[in-house]
């Protein structure tokens, strides 16, 4: 209930549309119920037959209007929730996302959010409609006799409340297990697809296939149990409806024999109950299906409840005049693993500062602290003399550029992949950045030039080509503080020299931090600092 109530709050901005859906749905069911009820009046009295035709037409129109409103709400909210989740992922990353399976996140953004459609389109207004229709029919039967009304109330409560509550006790845990197994399956398949070439090269296909089969069987077992529970619940609902209809018939006969109701009243009461179970049956059938939705909603809400390790600063200080960067006595650890210990470095403006050290010595971690992907455990990190935690995050991102060892490319054109560094950049600015990164000639050699499509994760380009495109982004970004983490590790000596010359030129009015294990790369640096085991040597 806590999960459903939190999900329901998102409907408040669309409350007028939800109210219309409830009105249309309730009126539509009353039209449907009126056909058999007043059909009896038509047979026994001179009741207008055209009223029944009108009720049938209205039932169709109102049902369409109700479904339109419900799905408008659902798809509007799903789009809104996707945006909220993406914003949350931005605030959590990268510190909180490094340990999460990407396949699980994809499953949450796609499958889990999509399942919320059942709640928004087929749960909220149907529950309201079921309550209103049940109350209306109960009041209608009270007009004939209170016993008929009481029995109708009991029937609606049994089918629409007690049976779903009973079934829900068994289905909630299975629903959560189903979504968890489904997420694990997605994550494993994504790993298999990304590592397909390695699987083929190492002849590891049979093992991978057996693991996929095992995970599929585990998921299938949970789904079979859920299907069995759904079948049992459906049988229980239909059996209860049939039993209530039969008992209502006997109650009406008994009251007629005791001269407590007229013959017409007895027949109309039975017809009214027979035709009014639609709304409560629709709600009752949601029980087992809703368990998956609740599990998905809980996963989405759990993500939204996560607190970022590094909070975004929206009203902090702004960098109006970049003057350099420094860190003083900085220490940092991933969980219990100490990475940096008492590091103090200065990165003045108009200088290229080199950082050298073995793998795992903390070089890349130091750059991430300057990017504020993490906060240092102790010590201070400053940009232009200001503590990095006090600087407006958006302003900080404008001041810094960061080129990692692995460049991430999006499934878009080359031009758009570079333009993300400066969205209003002209083609001339993009070409200039690509020339500095020694990648312009390569792009021009492609059939579609800058309009060439990049495949998923940039797999149609080599590591060196991706790296040069990443450098082009950083040159286009034009920030005052440029952090380069092994920027030429995948390049040959010729392209490395061209890029380093460009870096040298870029150092005017900038601070450039160059991390590399190559002596040849670090020759352009004005200063070189060595880091060993998390300490400056």
One Martini backbone bead per residue (centre of mass of N, CA, C, O) as a GRO file, in nm:
protein
  537
    1UNK     BB    1   0.055   0.063  -0.019
    2UNK     BB    2   0.293   0.257  -0.009
    3UNK     BB    3   0.363   0.234  -0.309
    4UNK     BB    4   0.082   0.315  -0.426
    5UNK     BB    5   0.064   0.596  -0.291
    6UNK     BB    6   0.317   0.716  -0.423
    7UNK     BB    7   0.218   0.676  -0.715
    8UNK     BB    8  -0.050   0.845  -0.683
    9UNK     BB    9   0.075   1.134  -0.648
   10UNK     BB   10   0.141   1.174  -0.960
   11UNK     BB   11  -0.171   1.237  -1.041
   12UNK     BB   12  -0.253   1.521  -0.936
   13UNK     BB   13  -0.201   1.698  -1.202
   14UNK     BB   14  -0.434   1.479  -1.339
   15UNK     BB   15  -0.713   1.484  -1.192
   16UNK     BB   16  -0.928   1.577  -1.402
   17UNK     BB   17  -0.888   1.329  -1.588
   18UNK     BB   18  -0.954   1.115  -1.375
   19UNK     BB   19  -1.241   1.212  -1.317
   20UNK     BB   20  -1.345   1.159  -1.602
   21UNK     BB   21  -1.290   0.855  -1.606
   22UNK     BB   22  -1.485   0.789  -1.373
   23UNK     BB   23  -1.740   0.905  -1.495
   24UNK     BB   24  -1.744   0.744  -1.758
   25UNK     BB   25  -1.727   0.459  -1.632
   26UNK     BB   26  -1.978   0.471  -1.453
   27UNK     BB   27  -2.183   0.543  -1.673
   28UNK     BB   28  -2.125   0.297  -1.852
   29UNK     BB   29  -2.216   0.077  -1.646
   30UNK     BB   30  -2.502   0.182  -1.605
   31UNK     BB   31  -2.583   0.131  -1.897
   32UNK     BB   32  -2.534  -0.176  -1.892
   33UNK     BB   33  -2.731  -0.237  -1.652
   34UNK     BB   34  -2.995  -0.108  -1.780
   35UNK     BB   35  -3.063  -0.313  -1.999
   36UNK     BB   36  -3.171  -0.558  -1.826
   37UNK     BB   37  -3.348  -0.397  -1.630
   38UNK     BB   38  -3.524  -0.235  -1.853
   39UNK     BB   39  -3.596  -0.483  -2.020
   40UNK     BB   40  -3.810  -0.586  -1.825
   41UNK     BB   41  -3.989  -0.335  -1.843
   42UNK     BB   42  -4.044  -0.369  -2.147
   43UNK     BB   43  -4.194  -0.648  -2.116
   44UNK     BB   44  -4.410  -0.554  -1.879
   45UNK     BB   45  -4.403  -0.272  -2.010
   46UNK     BB   46  -4.416   0.057  -2.166
   47UNK     BB   47  -4.107   0.073  -2.234
   48UNK     BB   48  -3.871   0.231  -2.403
   49UNK     BB   49  -3.666   0.086  -2.642
   50UNK     BB   50  -3.474   0.327  -2.721
   51UNK     BB   51  -3.325   0.335  -2.451
   52UNK     BB   52  -3.154   0.077  -2.495
   53UNK     BB   53  -3.003   0.179  -2.745
   54UNK     BB   54  -2.878   0.427  -2.611
   55UNK     BB   55  -2.725   0.271  -2.387
   56UNK     BB   56  -2.543   0.108  -2.581
   57UNK     BB   57  -2.403   0.348  -2.715
   58UNK     BB   58  -2.300   0.489  -2.456
   59UNK     BB   59  -2.123   0.260  -2.356
   60UNK     BB   60  -1.913   0.279  -2.587
   61UNK     BB   61  -1.836   0.580  -2.559
   62UNK     BB   62  -1.756   0.580  -2.253
   63UNK     BB   63  -1.539   0.362  -2.268
   64UNK     BB   64  -1.353   0.516  -2.456
   65UNK     BB   65  -1.317   0.769  -2.280
   66UNK     BB   66  -1.194   0.624  -2.038
   67UNK     BB   67  -0.948   0.494  -2.184
   68UNK     BB   68  -0.827   0.754  -2.286
   69UNK     BB   69  -0.772   0.887  -2.012
   70UNK     BB   70  -0.602   0.662  -1.884
   71UNK     BB   71  -0.376   0.657  -2.109
   72UNK     BB   72  -0.295   0.946  -2.088
   73UNK     BB   73  -0.195   0.928  -1.801
   74UNK     BB   74   0.005   0.695  -1.827
   75UNK     BB   75   0.196   0.811  -2.058
   76UNK     BB   76   0.261   1.074  -1.915
   77UNK     BB   77   0.387   0.944  -1.656
   78UNK     BB   78   0.604   0.769  -1.787
   79UNK     BB   79   0.760   1.003  -1.907
   80UNK     BB   80   0.809   1.146  -1.636
   81UNK     BB   81   0.956   0.912  -1.490
   82UNK     BB   82   1.192   0.886  -1.682
   83UNK     BB   83   1.299   1.169  -1.623
   84UNK     BB   84   1.339   1.133  -1.318
   85UNK     BB   85   1.533   0.890  -1.336
   86UNK     BB   86   1.752   1.027  -1.506
   87UNK     BB   87   1.811   1.252  -1.303
   88UNK     BB   88   1.894   1.057  -1.079
   89UNK     BB   89   2.132   0.925  -1.227
   90UNK     BB   90   2.292   1.187  -1.253
   91UNK     BB   91   2.318   1.232  -0.938
   92UNK     BB   92   2.462   0.947  -0.879
   93UNK     BB   93   2.672   0.996  -1.081
   94UNK     BB   94   2.926   0.766  -1.057
   95UNK     BB   95   2.945   0.664  -0.760
   96UNK     BB   96   2.662   0.484  -0.749
   97UNK     BB   97   2.700   0.324  -1.046
   98UNK     BB   98   2.955   0.138  -1.049
   99UNK     BB   99   2.802  -0.116  -0.886
  100UNK     BB  100   2.598  -0.135  -1.115
  101UNK     BB  101   2.400  -0.297  -1.327
  102UNK     BB  102   2.316  -0.215  -1.645
  103UNK     BB  103   2.092  -0.421  -1.702
  104UNK     BB  104   1.920  -0.343  -1.453
  105UNK     BB  105   1.871  -0.047  -1.539
  106UNK     BB  106   1.736  -0.108  -1.807
  107UNK     BB  107   1.503  -0.270  -1.684
  108UNK     BB  108   1.392  -0.032  -1.519
  109UNK     BB  109   1.350   0.184  -1.750
  110UNK     BB  110   1.166  -0.016  -1.908
  111UNK     BB  111   1.003  -0.251  -1.769
  112UNK     BB  112   0.918  -0.124  -1.493
  113UNK     BB  113   0.784   0.133  -1.604
  114UNK     BB  114   0.586  -0.007  -1.801
  115UNK     BB  115   0.422  -0.160  -1.570
  116UNK     BB  116   0.279   0.105  -1.458
  117UNK     BB  117   0.042   0.113  -1.659
  118UNK     BB  118  -0.150  -0.073  -1.498
  119UNK     BB  119  -0.200   0.129  -1.271
  120UNK     BB  120  -0.284   0.397  -1.431
  121UNK     BB  121  -0.500   0.250  -1.641
  122UNK     BB  122  -0.616  -0.027  -1.445
  123UNK     BB  123  -0.672   0.086  -1.128
  124UNK     BB  124  -0.762   0.358  -1.016
  125UNK     BB  125  -1.036   0.403  -1.169
  126UNK     BB  126  -1.159   0.114  -1.134
  127UNK     BB  127  -1.185   0.136  -0.827
  128UNK     BB  128  -1.376   0.379  -0.825
  129UNK     BB  129  -1.591   0.253  -1.005
  130UNK     BB  130  -1.655   0.008  -0.826
  131UNK     BB  131  -1.755   0.172  -0.583
  132UNK     BB  132  -1.983   0.333  -0.727
  133UNK     BB  133  -2.142   0.098  -0.849
  134UNK     BB  134  -2.190  -0.061  -0.589
  135UNK     BB  135  -2.337   0.169  -0.444
  136UNK     BB  136  -2.562   0.209  -0.655
  137UNK     BB  137  -2.681  -0.081  -0.649
  138UNK     BB  138  -2.736  -0.095  -0.348
  139UNK     BB  139  -2.933   0.147  -0.345
  140UNK     BB  140  -3.132   0.028  -0.551
  141UNK     BB  141  -3.204  -0.232  -0.377
  142UNK     BB  142  -3.308  -0.081  -0.122
  143UNK     BB  143  -3.574   0.003  -0.260
  144UNK     BB  144  -3.685  -0.296  -0.222
  145UNK     BB  145  -3.456  -0.427  -0.008
  146UNK     BB  146  -3.224  -0.470   0.242
  147UNK     BB  147  -3.136  -0.762   0.180
  148UNK     BB  148  -3.046  -0.717  -0.110
  149UNK     BB  149  -2.833  -0.502  -0.040
  150UNK     BB  150  -2.664  -0.671   0.158
  151UNK     BB  151  -2.590  -0.897  -0.042
  152UNK     BB  152  -2.452  -0.717  -0.249
  153UNK     BB  153  -2.235  -0.608  -0.064
  154UNK     BB  154  -2.109  -0.883   0.004
  155UNK     BB  155  -2.037  -0.962  -0.291
  156UNK     BB  156  -1.851  -0.726  -0.359
  157UNK     BB  157  -1.652  -0.772  -0.123
  158UNK     BB  158  -1.566  -1.057  -0.195
  159UNK     BB  159  -1.464  -1.005  -0.494
  160UNK     BB  160  -1.315  -0.703  -0.456
  161UNK     BB  161  -1.152  -0.774  -0.166
  162UNK     BB  162  -1.100  -1.058  -0.030
  163UNK     BB  163  -0.975  -1.215  -0.265
  164UNK     BB  164  -0.739  -1.021  -0.339
  165UNK     BB  165  -0.615  -1.023  -0.053
  166UNK     BB  166  -0.559  -1.326  -0.049
  167UNK     BB  167  -0.385  -1.338  -0.316
  168UNK     BB  168  -0.165  -1.123  -0.238
  169UNK     BB  169  -0.009  -1.292  -0.022
  170UNK     BB  170   0.122  -1.480  -0.265
  171UNK     BB  171   0.219  -1.260  -0.502
  172UNK     BB  172   0.431  -1.053  -0.403
  173UNK     BB  173   0.689  -1.223  -0.380
  174UNK     BB  174   0.679  -1.328  -0.675
  175UNK     BB  175   0.698  -1.048  -0.809
  176UNK     BB  176   0.978  -0.970  -0.696
  177UNK     BB  177   1.128  -1.220  -0.806
  178UNK     BB  178   1.065  -1.172  -1.105
  179UNK     BB  179   1.211  -0.892  -1.136
  180UNK     BB  180   1.489  -0.990  -1.039
  181UNK     BB  181   1.532  -1.215  -1.252
  182UNK     BB  182   1.494  -1.033  -1.498
  183UNK     BB  183   1.730  -0.843  -1.438
  184UNK     BB  184   1.954  -1.060  -1.435
  185UNK     BB  185   1.907  -1.154  -1.724
  186UNK     BB  186   1.969  -0.886  -1.865
  187UNK     BB  187   2.256  -0.848  -1.757
  188UNK     BB  188   2.374  -1.112  -1.875
  189UNK     BB  189   2.303  -1.061  -2.176
  190UNK     BB  190   2.466  -0.801  -2.203
  191UNK     BB  191   2.739  -0.931  -2.144
  192UNK     BB  192   2.729  -1.136  -2.379
  193UNK     BB  193   2.711  -0.928  -2.611
  194UNK     BB  194   2.972  -0.766  -2.543
  195UNK     BB  195   3.142  -1.065  -2.522
  196UNK     BB  196   3.118  -1.233  -2.791
  197UNK     BB  197   3.406  -1.237  -2.913
  198UNK     BB  198   3.540  -1.372  -2.663
  199UNK     BB  199   3.367  -1.625  -2.660
  200UNK     BB  200   3.462  -1.726  -2.937
  201UNK     BB  201   3.772  -1.723  -2.897
  202UNK     BB  202   3.745  -1.907  -2.612
  203UNK     BB  203   3.523  -2.122  -2.630
  204UNK     BB  204   3.252  -2.024  -2.422
  205UNK     BB  205   2.957  -2.092  -2.524
  206UNK     BB  206   2.848  -2.335  -2.358
  207UNK     BB  207   2.859  -2.201  -2.081
  208UNK     BB  208   2.681  -1.960  -2.145
  209UNK     BB  209   2.434  -2.124  -2.237
  210UNK     BB  210   2.391  -2.271  -1.965
  211UNK     BB  211   2.344  -2.007  -1.801
  212UNK     BB  212   2.099  -1.910  -1.959
  213UNK     BB  213   1.928  -2.159  -1.905
  214UNK     BB  214   1.926  -2.137  -1.598
  215UNK     BB  215   1.799  -1.850  -1.580
  216UNK     BB  216   1.544  -1.924  -1.742
  217UNK     BB  217   1.440  -2.142  -1.545
  218UNK     BB  218   1.413  -1.959  -1.298
  219UNK     BB  219   1.211  -1.764  -1.430
  220UNK     BB  220   1.001  -1.978  -1.518
  221UNK     BB  221   0.928  -2.079  -1.234
  222UNK     BB  222   0.806  -1.814  -1.135
  223UNK     BB  223   0.596  -1.779  -1.369
  224UNK     BB  224   0.442  -2.043  -1.316
  225UNK     BB  225   0.348  -1.970  -1.034
  226UNK     BB  226   0.195  -1.714  -1.119
  227UNK     BB  227   0.002  -1.855  -1.317
  228UNK     BB  228  -0.127  -2.041  -1.106
  229UNK     BB  229  -0.232  -1.812  -0.923
  230UNK     BB  230  -0.407  -1.677  -1.139
  231UNK     BB  231  -0.588  -1.922  -1.197
  232UNK     BB  232  -0.698  -1.954  -0.909
  233UNK     BB  233  -0.816  -1.669  -0.881
  234UNK     BB  234  -1.008  -1.682  -1.125
  235UNK     BB  235  -1.171  -1.924  -1.022
  236UNK     BB  236  -1.261  -1.789  -0.757
  237UNK     BB  237  -1.412  -1.554  -0.885
  238UNK     BB  238  -1.611  -1.706  -1.071
  239UNK     BB  239  -1.730  -1.883  -0.847
  240UNK     BB  240  -1.835  -1.648  -0.670
  241UNK     BB  241  -2.022  -1.520  -0.876
  242UNK     BB  242  -2.201  -1.766  -0.920
  243UNK     BB  243  -2.287  -1.803  -0.626
  244UNK     BB  244  -2.412  -1.520  -0.585
  245UNK     BB  245  -2.624  -1.543  -0.806
  246UNK     BB  246  -2.776  -1.788  -0.690
  247UNK     BB  247  -2.834  -1.670  -0.407
  248UNK     BB  248  -2.995  -1.426  -0.513
  249UNK     BB  249  -3.221  -1.590  -0.631
  250UNK     BB  250  -3.315  -1.717  -0.360
  251UNK     BB  251  -3.366  -1.452  -0.211
  252UNK     BB  252  -3.581  -1.342  -0.406
  253UNK     BB  253  -3.779  -1.578  -0.378
  254UNK     BB  254  -3.821  -1.560  -0.076
  255UNK     BB  255  -3.934  -1.266  -0.073
  256UNK     BB  256  -4.173  -1.327  -0.264
  257UNK     BB  257  -4.310  -1.550  -0.091
  258UNK     BB  258  -4.332  -1.327   0.157
  259UNK     BB  259  -4.428  -1.050   0.026
  260UNK     BB  260  -4.173  -0.831   0.013
  261UNK     BB  261  -4.182  -0.859  -0.304
  262UNK     BB  262  -4.209  -0.832  -0.622
  263UNK     BB  263  -4.163  -0.983  -0.911
  264UNK     BB  264  -4.012  -0.753  -1.055
  265UNK     BB  265  -3.813  -0.696  -0.823
  266UNK     BB  266  -3.679  -0.975  -0.823
  267UNK     BB  267  -3.579  -0.975  -1.118
  268UNK     BB  268  -3.424  -0.706  -1.114
  269UNK     BB  269  -3.225  -0.776  -0.888
  270UNK     BB  270  -3.089  -1.010  -1.031
  271UNK     BB  271  -3.005  -0.852  -1.288
  272UNK     BB  272  -2.835  -0.637  -1.145
  273UNK     BB  273  -2.621  -0.828  -1.023
  274UNK     BB  274  -2.535  -0.986  -1.274
  275UNK     BB  275  -2.445  -0.693  -1.431
  276UNK     BB  276  -2.237  -0.569  -1.177
  277UNK     BB  277  -1.947  -0.734  -1.171
  278UNK     BB  278  -1.742  -0.605  -1.365
  279UNK     BB  279  -1.575  -0.401  -1.186
  280UNK     BB  280  -1.485  -0.607  -0.956
  281UNK     BB  281  -1.351  -0.813  -1.144
  282UNK     BB  282  -1.137  -0.624  -1.263
  283UNK     BB  283  -1.001  -0.575  -0.986
  284UNK     BB  284  -0.951  -0.871  -0.896
  285UNK     BB  285  -0.760  -0.943  -1.149
  286UNK     BB  286  -0.520  -0.753  -1.057
  287UNK     BB  287  -0.373  -0.880  -0.821
  288UNK     BB  288  -0.143  -1.058  -0.961
  289UNK     BB  289  -0.051  -0.839  -1.165
  290UNK     BB  290   0.012  -0.615  -0.947
  291UNK     BB  291   0.262  -0.745  -0.819
  292UNK     BB  292   0.459  -0.659  -1.045
  293UNK     BB  293   0.404  -0.357  -1.023
  294UNK     BB  294   0.491  -0.322  -0.730
  295UNK     BB  295   0.779  -0.423  -0.772
  296UNK     BB  296   0.852  -0.206  -0.980
  297UNK     BB  297   0.784   0.041  -0.807
  298UNK     BB  298   0.988  -0.024  -0.583
  299UNK     BB  299   1.244  -0.004  -0.761
  300UNK     BB  300   1.201   0.288  -0.845
  301UNK     BB  301   1.179   0.414  -0.557
  302UNK     BB  302   1.453   0.317  -0.452
  303UNK     BB  303   1.614   0.488  -0.648
  304UNK     BB  304   1.486   0.769  -0.565
  305UNK     BB  305   1.593   0.730  -0.255
  306UNK     BB  306   1.866   0.772  -0.326
  307UNK     BB  307   2.172   0.898  -0.216
  308UNK     BB  308   2.412   1.095  -0.300
  309UNK     BB  309   2.749   1.117  -0.248
  310UNK     BB  310   2.738   1.371  -0.458
  311UNK     BB  311   2.605   1.659  -0.434
  312UNK     BB  312   2.437   1.896  -0.589
  313UNK     BB  313   2.525   2.232  -0.682
  314UNK     BB  314   2.306   2.525  -0.733
  315UNK     BB  315   2.404   2.769  -0.502
  316UNK     BB  316   2.691   2.841  -0.560
  317UNK     BB  317   2.981   2.917  -0.666
  318UNK     BB  318   3.149   3.110  -0.917
  319UNK     BB  319   3.360   3.096  -1.204
  320UNK     BB  320   3.497   3.393  -1.331
  321UNK     BB  321   3.823   3.327  -1.270
  322UNK     BB  322   4.060   3.133  -1.383
  323UNK     BB  323   4.373   3.027  -1.179
  324UNK     BB  324   4.349   2.725  -1.086
  325UNK     BB  325   4.482   2.430  -0.905
  326UNK     BB  326   4.434   2.223  -0.596
  327UNK     BB  327   4.587   2.002  -0.349
  328UNK     BB  328   4.552   1.909   0.014
  329UNK     BB  329   4.596   1.640   0.187
  330UNK     BB  330   4.479   1.393   0.017
  331UNK     BB  331   4.225   1.145   0.088
  332UNK     BB  332   4.132   0.804  -0.040
  333UNK     BB  333   3.855   0.556  -0.045
  334UNK     BB  334   3.738   0.238  -0.140
  335UNK     BB  335   3.603   0.185   0.120
  336UNK     BB  336   3.887   0.005   0.243
  337UNK     BB  337   4.055   0.113  -0.002
  338UNK     BB  338   4.348   0.266  -0.033
  339UNK     BB  339   4.458   0.526  -0.262
  340UNK     BB  340   4.496   0.801  -0.104
  341UNK     BB  341   4.782   0.979   0.074
  342UNK     BB  342   4.861   1.296   0.125
  343UNK     BB  343   4.802   1.480  -0.127
  344UNK     BB  344   5.009   1.744  -0.289
  345UNK     BB  345   4.901   1.982  -0.544
  346UNK     BB  346   4.987   2.198  -0.827
  347UNK     BB  347   4.783   2.385  -1.092
  348UNK     BB  348   4.877   2.606  -1.292
  349UNK     BB  349   4.853   2.837  -1.510
  350UNK     BB  350   4.998   2.770  -1.822
  351UNK     BB  351   5.027   2.453  -1.758
  352UNK     BB  352   5.197   2.131  -1.776
  353UNK     BB  353   5.100   1.850  -1.584
  354UNK     BB  354   5.257   1.565  -1.479
  355UNK     BB  355   5.151   1.212  -1.426
  356UNK     BB  356   5.320   0.939  -1.267
  357UNK     BB  357   5.248   0.579  -1.277
  358UNK     BB  358   5.122   0.306  -1.180
  359UNK     BB  359   4.894   0.088  -1.173
  360UNK     BB  360   4.692   0.184  -0.895
  361UNK     BB  361   4.818   0.467  -0.769
  362UNK     BB  362   4.581   0.718  -0.828
  363UNK     BB  363   4.559   0.902  -1.082
  364UNK     BB  364   4.258   0.886  -1.173
  365UNK     BB  365   4.134   0.957  -0.898
  366UNK     BB  366   4.238   1.247  -0.883
  367UNK     BB  367   4.075   1.351  -1.126
  368UNK     BB  368   3.791   1.277  -1.005
  369UNK     BB  369   3.813   1.481  -0.772
  370UNK     BB  370   3.822   1.733  -0.960
  371UNK     BB  371   3.535   1.648  -1.090
  372UNK     BB  372   3.349   1.539  -0.856
  373UNK     BB  373   3.272   1.226  -0.837
  374UNK     BB  374   3.421   1.263  -0.570
  375UNK     BB  375   3.499   1.286  -0.231
  376UNK     BB  376   3.715   1.355  -0.010
  377UNK     BB  377   3.796   1.238   0.302
  378UNK     BB  378   4.046   1.436   0.299
  379UNK     BB  379   4.104   1.747   0.260
  380UNK     BB  380   4.170   1.964  -0.031
  381UNK     BB  381   3.982   2.096  -0.317
  382UNK     BB  382   4.078   2.342  -0.568
  383UNK     BB  383   3.924   2.621  -0.752
  384UNK     BB  384   4.024   2.925  -0.762
  385UNK     BB  385   4.040   2.895  -0.428
  386UNK     BB  386   3.793   2.698  -0.416
  387UNK     BB  387   3.595   2.487  -0.284
  388UNK     BB  388   3.447   2.233  -0.457
  389UNK     BB  389   3.179   2.208  -0.271
  390UNK     BB  390   3.099   2.532  -0.335
  391UNK     BB  391   3.057   2.480  -0.630
  392UNK     BB  392   2.889   2.502  -0.898
  393UNK     BB  393   2.836   2.234  -1.093
  394UNK     BB  394   2.792   2.362  -1.373
  395UNK     BB  395   3.046   2.542  -1.355
  396UNK     BB  396   3.252   2.315  -1.322
  397UNK     BB  397   3.195   2.175  -1.599
  398UNK     BB  398   3.285   2.424  -1.771
  399UNK     BB  399   3.588   2.432  -1.657
  400UNK     BB  400   3.598   2.124  -1.735
  401UNK     BB  401   3.798   1.854  -1.880
  402UNK     BB  402   3.754   1.493  -1.962
  403UNK     BB  403   3.985   1.234  -2.056
  404UNK     BB  404   3.962   0.912  -2.106
  405UNK     BB  405   4.067   0.597  -2.192
  406UNK     BB  406   3.754   0.560  -2.256
  407UNK     BB  407   3.544   0.632  -2.522
  408UNK     BB  408   3.218   0.748  -2.541
  409UNK     BB  409   2.981   0.652  -2.786
  410UNK     BB  410   2.712   0.736  -2.976
  411UNK     BB  411   2.414   0.663  -3.160
  412UNK     BB  412   2.547   0.867  -3.399
  413UNK     BB  413   2.692   1.113  -3.525
  414UNK     BB  414   2.993   1.252  -3.524
  415UNK     BB  415   2.907   1.544  -3.486
  416UNK     BB  416   2.719   1.492  -3.236
  417UNK     BB  417   2.939   1.362  -3.058
  418UNK     BB  418   3.102   1.634  -3.040
  419UNK     BB  419   2.874   1.853  -2.973
  420UNK     BB  420   2.823   1.782  -2.665
  421UNK     BB  421   3.047   1.993  -2.570
  422UNK     BB  422   2.886   2.208  -2.780
  423UNK     BB  423   2.572   2.271  -2.887
  424UNK     BB  424   2.644   2.563  -3.052
  425UNK     BB  425   2.828   2.455  -3.255
  426UNK     BB  426   2.996   2.478  -3.534
  427UNK     BB  427   3.142   2.327  -3.795
  428UNK     BB  428   3.411   2.482  -3.772
  429UNK     BB  429   3.468   2.411  -3.474
  430UNK     BB  430   3.471   2.104  -3.513
  431UNK     BB  431   3.697   2.089  -3.720
  432UNK     BB  432   3.914   2.224  -3.547
  433UNK     BB  433   3.911   2.008  -3.321
  434UNK     BB  434   3.982   1.766  -3.511
  435UNK     BB  435   4.258   1.870  -3.601
  436UNK     BB  436   4.388   1.872  -3.319
  437UNK     BB  437   4.312   1.545  -3.296
  438UNK     BB  438   4.380   1.397  -3.568
  439UNK     BB  439   4.063   1.331  -3.725
  440UNK     BB  440   3.974   1.471  -3.990
  441UNK     BB  441   4.086   1.290  -4.219
  442UNK     BB  442   3.932   1.039  -4.134
  443UNK     BB  443   3.647   1.153  -4.167
  444UNK     BB  444   3.678   1.234  -4.471
  445UNK     BB  445   3.722   0.924  -4.564
  446UNK     BB  446   3.438   0.889  -4.522
  447UNK     BB  447   3.150   0.867  -4.697
  448UNK     BB  448   2.988   1.081  -4.471
  449UNK     BB  449   3.168   1.188  -4.274
  450UNK     BB  450   3.018   1.369  -4.024
  451UNK     BB  451   2.749   1.176  -4.095
  452UNK     BB  452   2.850   0.937  -3.965
  453UNK     BB  453   2.762   0.650  -3.814
  454UNK     BB  454   2.756   0.535  -3.491
  455UNK     BB  455   2.781   0.272  -3.328
  456UNK     BB  456   2.745   0.090  -3.073
  457UNK     BB  457   2.999   0.207  -2.871
  458UNK     BB  458   3.191   0.244  -3.128
  459UNK     BB  459   3.263  -0.040  -3.290
  460UNK     BB  460   3.349   0.093  -3.584
  461UNK     BB  461   3.595   0.178  -3.405
  462UNK     BB  462   3.882   0.233  -3.286
  463UNK     BB  463   4.052   0.319  -3.008
  464UNK     BB  464   4.205   0.560  -3.139
  465UNK     BB  465   3.959   0.698  -3.271
  466UNK     BB  466   3.799   0.743  -3.011
  467UNK     BB  467   4.017   0.909  -2.867
  468UNK     BB  468   4.021   1.146  -3.071
  469UNK     BB  469   3.722   1.222  -3.033
  470UNK     BB  470   3.755   1.291  -2.733
  471UNK     BB  471   3.957   1.523  -2.780
  472UNK     BB  472   3.774   1.696  -2.954
  473UNK     BB  473   3.576   1.757  -2.733
  474UNK     BB  474   3.773   1.904  -2.539
  475UNK     BB  475   3.850   2.130  -2.740
  476UNK     BB  476   3.556   2.234  -2.779
  477UNK     BB  477   3.484   2.307  -2.484
  478UNK     BB  478   3.702   2.523  -2.368
  479UNK     BB  479   3.842   2.485  -2.104
  480UNK     BB  480   4.069   2.569  -1.837
  481UNK     BB  481   4.052   2.252  -1.736
  482UNK     BB  482   4.264   1.982  -1.842
  483UNK     BB  483   4.197   1.626  -1.832
  484UNK     BB  484   4.441   1.365  -1.904
  485UNK     BB  485   4.389   1.009  -1.948
  486UNK     BB  486   4.568   0.856  -2.148
  487UNK     BB  487   4.532   1.000  -2.456
  488UNK     BB  488   4.773   0.800  -2.621
  489UNK     BB  489   4.752   0.479  -2.575
  490UNK     BB  490   4.613   0.418  -2.889
  491UNK     BB  491   4.862   0.553  -3.033
  492UNK     BB  492   5.072   0.651  -3.248
  493UNK     BB  493   5.351   0.846  -3.280
  494UNK     BB  494   5.241   1.044  -3.491
  495UNK     BB  495   4.965   1.121  -3.355
  496UNK     BB  496   5.086   1.197  -3.085
  497UNK     BB  497   5.250   1.443  -3.178
  498UNK     BB  498   5.015   1.612  -3.286
  499UNK     BB  499   4.856   1.625  -3.018
  500UNK     BB  500   5.079   1.743  -2.835
  501UNK     BB  501   5.103   2.006  -2.989
  502UNK     BB  502   4.811   2.093  -2.931
  503UNK     BB  503   4.838   2.090  -2.624
  504UNK     BB  504   5.056   2.306  -2.610
  505UNK     BB  505   4.879   2.528  -2.731
  506UNK     BB  506   4.639   2.498  -2.516
  507UNK     BB  507   4.807   2.598  -2.256
  508UNK     BB  508   4.707   2.862  -2.318
  509UNK     BB  509   4.508   2.970  -2.062
  510UNK     BB  510   4.574   2.687  -1.922
  511UNK     BB  511   4.518   2.373  -1.758
  512UNK     BB  512   4.725   2.074  -1.776
  513UNK     BB  513   4.660   1.729  -1.716
  514UNK     BB  514   4.902   1.457  -1.755
  515UNK     BB  515   4.839   1.116  -1.788
  516UNK     BB  516   5.128   0.886  -1.788
  517UNK     BB  517   5.368   0.617  -1.876
  518UNK     BB  518   5.504   0.787  -2.092
  519UNK     BB  519   5.784   0.959  -2.160
  520UNK     BB  520   5.712   1.093  -2.438
  521UNK     BB  521   5.453   1.237  -2.338
  522UNK     BB  522   5.593   1.405  -2.086
  523UNK     BB  523   5.789   1.610  -2.240
  524UNK     BB  524   5.575   1.863  -2.249
  525UNK     BB  525   5.612   1.913  -1.960
  526UNK     BB  526   5.679   2.132  -1.695
  527UNK     BB  527   5.576   1.907  -1.491
  528UNK     BB  528   5.662   1.616  -1.276
  529UNK     BB  529   5.469   1.367  -1.107
  530UNK     BB  530   5.494   1.108  -0.868
  531UNK     BB  531   5.301   0.805  -0.805
  532UNK     BB  532   5.300   0.589  -0.507
  533UNK     BB  533   5.075   0.432  -0.333
  534UNK     BB  534   4.917   0.724  -0.302
  535UNK     BB  535   5.195   0.882  -0.327
  536UNK     BB  536   5.424   1.126  -0.330
  537UNK     BB  537   5.770   1.097  -0.470
   0.00000   0.00000   0.00000
